Amino acid sequence: MMAKVRGILFDKDGTLFDFHATWGVWAQGLLAELAGGDDAIASRLGNAIGYRFADPAAGVQAGFLASSPVIAGTPEVIAAALLPHLPGRESAALVALMNARAALAPQMPAVPLRPLLSGLRVQGLKLGVVTNDAEAPAHAHLASAEVTDLFDFIAGYDSGHGAKPEPGPLLAFARAVALDPGEVVMVGDSTHDLVAGRRAGMRTLAVLTGLAGAAELALHADAVLPDIGAIPAWLAAHGG
């Protein structure tokens, strides 16, 4: 018999916030700045991180490819993909620029967050966020949505616990809120999130507000939900 769910750990981008609405704006601004206004350079940089600019004549819409490192990679991973096309740039400076722009990226919640999260807390659940974004932008994004106070734990890849798909940050949450990992559900939109959850010994829920499809996510998830708004119903049926 599975343990009763006492904690829920959320990924941020593509889970709490709609991935397309948030990171498309970030990518266009960052790539334009790095390219110095040169569309050809911006296009090459976009290709390096799996982002396509709109081309109405060719019927191409702007957006990320499913293979983009932006979906689940750390800023260092994204910088490594860009640096070969940016002679003279240093990784640390590029990461700092990406993080500064990320903190200002507009956030589009996947669902109304405060009512959902408040309802989960009323049930006595501990809540956390683990993202492969940096911790400072994560706090900025949650503050912009006015939900920071509803979380017991917030960690980025640079918080000292490692990055997904390794289980370190997930286990840090369990320790911080004094729960057994088996009492925690990891919720995410990428296989990085779900693999980390499985490695940590947690149950896993996938949501379809990122770029990955249901078939891919189902291989690593106890259930695939349309978005986090479906969590209360899942808990009522499976939360123990």
Contacts in CASP RR format, 6 or more apart in sequence:
PFRMAT RR
TARGET T0000
AUTHOR 0000-0000-0000
METHOD contacts of the structure
MODEL  1
MMAKVRGILFDKDGTLFDFHATWGVWAQGLLAELAGGDDAIASRLGNAIG
YRFADPAAGVQAGFLASSPVIAGTPEVIAAALLPHLPGRESAALVALMNA
RAALAPQMPAVPLRPLLSGLRVQGLKLGVVTNDAEAPAHAHLASAEVTDL
FDFIAGYDSGHGAKPEPGPLLAFARAVALDPGEVVMVGDSTHDLVAGRRA
GMRTLAVLTGLAGAAELALHADAVLPDIGAIPAWLAAHGG
2 182 0 8 1.000
2 203 0 8 1.000
2 239 0 8 1.000
2 240 0 8 1.000
3 180 0 8 1.000
3 182 0 8 1.000
3 183 0 8 1.000
3 240 0 8 1.000
4 183 0 8 1.000
4 239 0 8 1.000
4 240 0 8 1.000
5 125 0 8 1.000
5 183 0 8 1.000
5 184 0 8 1.000
5 185 0 8 1.000
5 203 0 8 1.000
5 235 0 8 1.000
5 238 0 8 1.000
5 239 0 8 1.000
5 240 0 8 1.000
6 124 0 8 1.000
6 125 0 8 1.000
6 126 0 8 1.000
6 179 0 8 1.000
6 183 0 8 1.000
6 184 0 8 1.000
7 125 0 8 1.000
7 126 0 8 1.000
7 127 0 8 1.000
7 128 0 8 1.000
7 177 0 8 1.000
7 179 0 8 1.000
7 183 0 8 1.000
7 184 0 8 1.000
7 185 0 8 1.000
8 120 0 8 1.000
8 125 0 8 1.000
8 126 0 8 1.000
8 127 0 8 1.000
8 128 0 8 1.000
8 184 0 8 1.000
8 185 0 8 1.000
8 187 0 8 1.000
8 231 0 8 1.000
9 127 0 8 1.000
9 128 0 8 1.000
9 129 0 8 1.000
9 130 0 8 1.000
9 153 0 8 1.000
9 170 0 8 1.000
9 173 0 8 1.000
9 184 0 8 1.000
9 185 0 8 1.000
9 186 0 8 1.000
9 187 0 8 1.000
9 202 0 8 1.000
10 16 0 8 1.000
10 127 0 8 1.000
10 128 0 8 1.000
10 129 0 8 1.000
10 130 0 8 1.000
10 187 0 8 1.000
10 188 0 8 1.000
10 228 0 8 1.000
11 129 0 8 1.000
11 130 0 8 1.000
11 131 0 8 1.000
11 164 0 8 1.000
11 186 0 8 1.000
11 187 0 8 1.000
11 188 0 8 1.000
11 189 0 8 1.000
11 190 0 8 1.000
11 193 0 8 1.000
12 129 0 8 1.000
12 131 0 8 1.000
12 133 0 8 1.000
12 138 0 8 1.000
12 141 0 8 1.000
12 142 0 8 1.000
13 19 0 8 1.000
13 22 0 8 1.000
13 23 0 8 1.000
13 71 0 8 1.000
13 131 0 8 1.000
13 133 0 8 1.000
13 189 0 8 1.000
13 210 0 8 1.000
14 22 0 8 1.000
14 110 0 8 1.000
14 188 0 8 1.000
14 189 0 8 1.000
14 207 0 8 1.000
14 209 0 8 1.000
14 210 0 8 1.000
15 110 0 8 1.000
15 187 0 8 1.000
15 188 0 8 1.000
15 189 0 8 1.000
15 193 0 8 1.000
15 207 0 8 1.000
15 209 0 8 1.000
15 210 0 8 1.000
15 228 0 8 1.000
16 109 0 8 1.000
16 110 0 8 1.000
16 113 0 8 1.000
16 129 0 8 1.000
16 142 0 8 1.000
16 145 0 8 1.000
16 228 0 8 1.000
17 107 0 8 1.000
17 108 0 8 1.000
17 109 0 8 1.000
17 110 0 8 1.000
17 141 0 8 1.000
17 145 0 8 1.000
18 108 0 8 1.000
18 109 0 8 1.000
18 110 0 8 1.000
18 209 0 8 1.000
18 210 0 8 1.000
19 64 0 8 1.000
19 71 0 8 1.000
19 189 0 8 1.000
19 209 0 8 1.000
19 210 0 8 1.000
19 211 0 8 1.000
20 63 0 8 1.000
20 64 0 8 1.000
20 210 0 8 1.000
20 211 0 8 1.000
21 106 0 8 1.000
21 108 0 8 1.000
22 105 0 8 1.000
22 106 0 8 1.000
22 107 0 8 1.000
22 108 0 8 1.000
23 64 0 8 1.000
23 70 0 8 1.000
23 105 0 8 1.000
24 51 0 8 1.000
24 62 0 8 1.000
24 63 0 8 1.000
24 64 0 8 1.000
25 105 0 8 1.000
25 106 0 8 1.000
26 101 0 8 1.000
26 102 0 8 1.000
26 105 0 8 1.000
27 46 0 8 1.000
27 49 0 8 1.000
27 51 0 8 1.000
27 63 0 8 1.000
27 64 0 8 1.000
27 70 0 8 1.000
28 53 0 8 1.000
28 62 0 8 1.000
29 101 0 8 1.000
30 97 0 8 1.000
30 98 0 8 1.000
30 101 0 8 1.000
31 42 0 8 1.000
31 45 0 8 1.000
31 46 0 8 1.000
31 51 0 8 1.000
32 42 0 8 1.000
33 97 0 8 1.000
33 101 0 8 1.000
34 41 0 8 1.000
34 42 0 8 1.000
34 45 0 8 1.000
34 82 0 8 1.000
34 86 0 8 1.000
35 41 0 8 1.000
35 42 0 8 1.000
35 45 0 8 1.000
36 42 0 8 1.000
39 53 0 8 1.000
41 85 0 8 1.000
42 53 0 8 1.000
43 53 0 8 1.000
44 85 0 8 1.000
45 82 0 8 1.000
45 85 0 8 1.000
45 86 0 8 1.000
46 52 0 8 1.000
46 53 0 8 1.000
48 81 0 8 1.000
48 82 0 8 1.000
48 84 0 8 1.000
48 85 0 8 1.000
49 68 0 8 1.000
49 69 0 8 1.000
49 70 0 8 1.000
49 78 0 8 1.000
49 81 0 8 1.000
49 82 0 8 1.000
50 64 0 8 1.000
50 65 0 8 1.000
50 67 0 8 1.000
50 68 0 8 1.000
50 69 0 8 1.000
50 70 0 8 1.000
51 62 0 8 1.000
51 63 0 8 1.000
51 64 0 8 1.000
51 65 0 8 1.000
51 68 0 8 1.000
51 70 0 8 1.000
52 60 0 8 1.000
52 61 0 8 1.000
52 62 0 8 1.000
52 63 0 8 1.000
52 64 0 8 1.000
52 65 0 8 1.000
53 60 0 8 1.000
53 62 0 8 1.000
54 60 0 8 1.000
54 61 0 8 1.000
54 62 0 8 1.000
64 70 0 8 1.000
64 71 0 8 1.000
64 211 0 8 1.000
65 211 0 8 1.000
66 211 0 8 1.000
66 212 0 8 1.000
66 213 0 8 1.000
68 211 0 8 1.000
69 77 0 8 1.000
69 78 0 8 1.000
69 81 0 8 1.000
70 78 0 8 1.000
71 190 0 8 1.000
71 210 0 8 1.000
71 211 0 8 1.000
71 212 0 8 1.000
72 132 0 8 1.000
72 164 0 8 1.000
72 165 0 8 1.000
72 190 0 8 1.000
72 191 0 8 1.000
72 192 0 8 1.000
72 193 0 8 1.000
73 132 0 8 1.000
73 163 0 8 1.000
73 192 0 8 1.000
74 132 0 8 1.000
74 157 0 8 1.000
74 163 0 8 1.000
75 95 0 8 1.000
75 98 0 8 1.000
75 99 0 8 1.000
75 102 0 8 1.000
75 133 0 8 1.000
75 134 0 8 1.000
75 157 0 8 1.000
76 91 0 8 1.000
76 95 0 8 1.000
78 98 0 8 1.000
79 91 0 8 1.000
79 94 0 8 1.000
79 95 0 8 1.000
79 98 0 8 1.000
80 91 0 8 1.000
82 89 0 8 1.000
82 94 0 8 1.000
83 89 0 8 1.000
83 91 0 8 1.000
83 94 0 8 1.000
86 94 0 8 1.000
99 134 0 8 1.000
99 136 0 8 1.000
99 137 0 8 1.000
102 133 0 8 1.000
102 134 0 8 1.000
102 137 0 8 1.000
103 136 0 8 1.000
103 137 0 8 1.000
103 140 0 8 1.000
103 141 0 8 1.000
104 140 0 8 1.000
105 137 0 8 1.000
105 141 0 8 1.000
107 141 0 8 1.000
107 144 0 8 1.000
107 145 0 8 1.000
109 145 0 8 1.000
110 207 0 8 1.000
110 209 0 8 1.000
110 227 0 8 1.000
110 228 0 8 1.000
110 229 0 8 1.000
111 227 0 8 1.000
111 228 0 8 1.000
111 229 0 8 1.000
113 145 0 8 1.000
113 147 0 8 1.000
114 145 0 8 1.000
114 146 0 8 1.000
114 147 0 8 1.000
114 150 0 8 1.000
116 228 0 8 1.000
116 229 0 8 1.000
116 231 0 8 1.000
116 232 0 8 1.000
117 127 0 8 1.000
117 147 0 8 1.000
117 150 0 8 1.000
117 151 0 8 1.000
118 150 0 8 1.000
119 232 0 8 1.000
120 127 0 8 1.000
120 231 0 8 1.000
120 232 0 8 1.000
121 127 0 8 1.000
121 150 0 8 1.000
123 235 0 8 1.000
126 152 0 8 1.000
126 153 0 8 1.000
126 177 0 8 1.000
126 179 0 8 1.000
127 150 0 8 1.000
127 151 0 8 1.000
127 152 0 8 1.000
127 153 0 8 1.000
128 151 0 8 1.000
128 152 0 8 1.000
128 153 0 8 1.000
128 154 0 8 1.000
128 173 0 8 1.000
129 138 0 8 1.000
129 142 0 8 1.000
129 151 0 8 1.000
129 153 0 8 1.000
129 154 0 8 1.000
129 155 0 8 1.000
130 153 0 8 1.000
130 155 0 8 1.000
130 156 0 8 1.000
130 164 0 8 1.000
130 169 0 8 1.000
130 170 0 8 1.000
130 173 0 8 1.000
130 186 0 8 1.000
130 196 0 8 1.000
131 138 0 8 1.000
131 155 0 8 1.000
131 156 0 8 1.000
131 157 0 8 1.000
132 156 0 8 1.000
132 157 0 8 1.000
132 163 0 8 1.000
132 164 0 8 1.000
132 192 0 8 1.000
133 141 0 8 1.000
133 156 0 8 1.000
133 157 0 8 1.000
134 156 0 8 1.000
134 157 0 8 1.000
134 158 0 8 1.000
135 154 0 8 1.000
135 155 0 8 1.000
135 156 0 8 1.000
135 158 0 8 1.000
135 159 0 8 1.000
138 154 0 8 1.000
138 155 0 8 1.000
138 156 0 8 1.000
139 148 0 8 1.000
139 154 0 8 1.000
142 148 0 8 1.000
142 151 0 8 1.000
142 154 0 8 1.000
148 154 0 8 1.000
152 176 0 8 1.000
152 177 0 8 1.000
153 172 0 8 1.000
153 173 0 8 1.000
153 176 0 8 1.000
153 177 0 8 1.000
155 161 0 8 1.000
155 169 0 8 1.000
155 172 0 8 1.000
155 173 0 8 1.000
156 163 0 8 1.000
156 169 0 8 1.000
157 163 0 8 1.000
157 169 0 8 1.000
159 169 0 8 1.000
159 172 0 8 1.000
161 168 0 8 1.000
161 169 0 8 1.000
161 171 0 8 1.000
161 172 0 8 1.000
162 168 0 8 1.000
162 169 0 8 1.000
163 169 0 8 1.000
164 170 0 8 1.000
164 192 0 8 1.000
164 193 0 8 1.000
164 195 0 8 1.000
164 196 0 8 1.000
165 191 0 8 1.000
165 192 0 8 1.000
165 193 0 8 1.000
165 195 0 8 1.000
165 196 0 8 1.000
165 199 0 8 1.000
166 196 0 8 1.000
166 199 0 8 1.000
167 196 0 8 1.000
167 197 0 8 1.000
167 199 0 8 1.000
167 200 0 8 1.000
167 201 0 8 1.000
168 196 0 8 1.000
168 200 0 8 1.000
169 196 0 8 1.000
170 181 0 8 1.000
170 184 0 8 1.000
170 186 0 8 1.000
170 196 0 8 1.000
170 197 0 8 1.000
170 199 0 8 1.000
170 200 0 8 1.000
170 202 0 8 1.000
171 181 0 8 1.000
171 200 0 8 1.000
173 184 0 8 1.000
174 180 0 8 1.000
174 181 0 8 1.000
174 183 0 8 1.000
174 184 0 8 1.000
174 200 0 8 1.000
174 202 0 8 1.000
181 200 0 8 1.000
181 201 0 8 1.000
181 202 0 8 1.000
182 201 0 8 1.000
182 202 0 8 1.000
182 203 0 8 1.000
184 200 0 8 1.000
184 202 0 8 1.000
184 203 0 8 1.000
185 202 0 8 1.000
185 203 0 8 1.000
185 204 0 8 1.000
185 205 0 8 1.000
186 193 0 8 1.000
186 194 0 8 1.000
186 196 0 8 1.000
186 197 0 8 1.000
186 200 0 8 1.000
186 202 0 8 1.000
186 203 0 8 1.000
186 204 0 8 1.000
186 205 0 8 1.000
187 193 0 8 1.000
187 204 0 8 1.000
187 205 0 8 1.000
187 206 0 8 1.000
187 207 0 8 1.000
187 228 0 8 1.000
187 231 0 8 1.000
188 194 0 8 1.000
188 204 0 8 1.000
188 205 0 8 1.000
188 206 0 8 1.000
188 207 0 8 1.000
189 206 0 8 1.000
189 207 0 8 1.000
189 208 0 8 1.000
189 209 0 8 1.000
189 210 0 8 1.000
189 211 0 8 1.000
189 212 0 8 1.000
189 217 0 8 1.000
190 210 0 8 1.000
190 211 0 8 1.000
190 212 0 8 1.000
190 217 0 8 1.000
191 212 0 8 1.000
191 216 0 8 1.000
191 217 0 8 1.000
191 219 0 8 1.000
191 220 0 8 1.000
193 204 0 8 1.000
193 206 0 8 1.000
194 204 0 8 1.000
194 206 0 8 1.000
194 217 0 8 1.000
194 220 0 8 1.000
194 221 0 8 1.000
195 220 0 8 1.000
197 204 0 8 1.000
198 204 0 8 1.000
198 220 0 8 1.000
203 222 0 8 1.000
204 220 0 8 1.000
204 221 0 8 1.000
204 222 0 8 1.000
205 221 0 8 1.000
205 222 0 8 1.000
205 223 0 8 1.000
205 224 0 8 1.000
205 225 0 8 1.000
205 231 0 8 1.000
205 234 0 8 1.000
206 212 0 8 1.000
206 214 0 8 1.000
206 217 0 8 1.000
206 218 0 8 1.000
206 220 0 8 1.000
206 221 0 8 1.000
206 223 0 8 1.000
206 224 0 8 1.000
206 225 0 8 1.000
207 224 0 8 1.000
207 225 0 8 1.000
207 226 0 8 1.000
207 227 0 8 1.000
207 228 0 8 1.000
208 214 0 8 1.000
208 217 0 8 1.000
208 224 0 8 1.000
208 225 0 8 1.000
208 226 0 8 1.000
208 227 0 8 1.000
209 226 0 8 1.000
209 227 0 8 1.000
209 228 0 8 1.000
214 224 0 8 1.000
217 224 0 8 1.000
218 224 0 8 1.000
222 238 0 8 1.000
223 234 0 8 1.000
223 238 0 8 1.000
225 231 0 8 1.000
225 234 0 8 1.000
END
